[in-house]
Amino acid sequence: MNTHEQVKQWENGEGVALFQGLGLAEDAEILDYGCGFGHYTFAASRALNGRGTVYAVDINKKCMKAVGKVSSDRTTL
């Protein structure tokens, strides 16, 4: 398994469990400040399962473009 596949596996498994274990409110609003390529953003979004909102912000325009592309390509995060 390459690094990219390992990161995606984390986003869908351990990352989701991390946010679910925080005891967030169903309608939680999360700010991922300095989101980079959005690995925590996507894990948080999956953990909220459409009930809350996740905002992603980064100074790096390349990162924000990548996060926007991935989020628009996925029907369900």
Secondary structure, 3 states (H helix, E strand, C coil): CCHHHHHHHHHHCHHHHHHHCCCCCCCCEEEEECCCCCHHHHHHHHHHCCCCEEEEECCCHHHHHHHHHHHHHCCCC
